[in-house]
Amino acid sequence: MKHHAGKYGFTLLAATLLSIALTACQATGDRLTVVDPGATRQSGQQTPVRGGADEAKAKRQLTVVHTPRQPASREVTVAGTHKIEAASIQSWISEDEVAIETIRLVKAGMTTEEPQYEYATSILNLVNGQTRKPAGEEGQQMDGYMLVKETLSPNGGYSFIQKWKDKYTADNFVKDRGTGETIQIPGDNYLELGGWLNENTYVLAAGSMSGRGEIRQISAADGKVTKLPLEDPDVEVFTQFGVSHGRIYYTDNHQVLKVFDPGQTKPVSLIRDVWDFQLSPNSQYISVSTVTQSGAFQGSELLIYDSAGTLQGTLIGKGDLISYVSWSPESDKLAFDVYTEKKPGMNGVYLFDTGSGQVSPLAPYYASTEPLPHPVYPLSWSPSGKQLGITVDDPTTLLVTQVIEFK
């Protein structure tokens, strides 16, 4: 998604929720803490919310828990930041190098014309600040395509590669990273949704120009494709789709998160009112953001469930809109952005630590203006999870990316 599309998409979505009055309780100096689910429930905590359960109507509360100071190793400690002007991160080449896309305004917008931008791709070294042109495989993989996405298998033995010809169609490949052999997968592809079912199997929601399209199970060893049947009249098109550790998750037309195993044809309902969900890389958690516009509660919440759909602790975040939720590679941190129109409330990018249960604001490290700018591109983790890239609008250079380095 290019800069202007991401920016206006966020603005439009936020505007539709401006009328929602929400207040998030966050006292100065306090931290939002997830309560140990094994401990005695406190006032304001609710039982797990599942699809079809009466307790789904219960009103959850954002609870500030006063806790003793955690050991330094469990605190979010920032070692430094790297500023990348007029650019967004496309991918991480290594812990020190990132593929970036720079943006330059070619022609300003007119009353009857949209502004025109020029984009260029390069590799930036975060240590010395030098840039270079993509070389070898880095350059070849983009030849003739507008976007390339590569997803490694859990053990790194294979990768699933999508090479997009345009916004609507992609060529798919499976690569054996040990031998370098690449197999092209047959079949049209209109969506970027999928994931590794296990070490040797990728599942793709291919999409279609009419209907929801096929769910394809792809063998990494030989590229063989098997169609997975799904009997669910409540899903016309997949908008949210995830795969992990032998299970397939998606949301239906009524914002219900469902799950099924290959070989099953009917899904099981897990959670209702789901706007977005993200599976943690280790498959232990599901981050769920909700948007409710009727009833006792209106707004957006961020909660953590286990893979069976059981609520873990209390709220992580609350506001008018929660966007750009991203797990770190080791699943020990969750970064997310919260937009709230009225104060006091949560605003900006936050970091949730699964070990300590603490939520820490990152605004001091990427923003120097008020009101806080919000990301216009997905939050981007480095391979080790020790660095996080945040891209926001900038009045001078159009975009600016801050890479926050954690100790």
C-alpha angles and dihedrals in degrees: 000000000000124000100261093045092051093046097049093041090058093044093051093049092047091049092057088059099043092104092060110104111211135161121195115204110231116148118204111273094008124115129219106242132191109230117231104261089219092059127087111285116252128216109285097028118118137204118259113291115226134172111280095011121130092224089068086085092060117115113241122208132212103238126200107207119198106223135170114266110277123233113277091250090064095048123093103253120181119212096187147305137250119212119213112187125210093001146096129208114253097179144332115257092185138330089285102035132061133184106232135188114215121205130209128182107237099175129010119237121264132202091267100026135062118231117267122229135192120216130198132181125218142151116252125200107216093199100056100015094235122141131208138181118261108268136193112348091358090064099033095057090062095048107125095354132096096212136014124195123187124188121190122220116245093265095036094242095119138021131206111220128198117191111191118213091187138336093294111035135050140181114228129212139176116213127199101218092199098056099021090233115149125201121196114224116222123231139067118282126199102161136061093215122122147084147197112289090192138333094297106026132073124193119206130190094209098187126207142227086242121034129349096301130216132320105221127199108205126197110220093205098061107001093246113164125214121184114228114214119221125188106203120127090186096072120071097164133007112245097157118034133159138171129199140152098349098317134100122213131190143150123243133215091281096052093255116148109226136182136199139169124232106267092037118096100192123061131223118234114234114167136008133217093031115168095172138352135192126195115220113240091245090051093232097112142037117202109210126192117192134198118199121179101175138046129031096328127048124183139040132310133186118214137168122231131178120243091270092058098257116145113245112212122309138314122321097190142358135189146107093294135007116198144162097034112182134176120215116242092257093046091235095114136039120199120198142160124232125196119196123172099203130051139268094046145103112289131168136015119331135187123220117201112208092201099054097022090229127144115207129186116237098191094105089063102047107024134058100171137076126256092043117249116237126220117271094189131044116279109260125214124201118236092263095043090237094111132050127193119212120186120197137166118276124198093217106036099023091234137031127185122203116198108204115205117206125205 
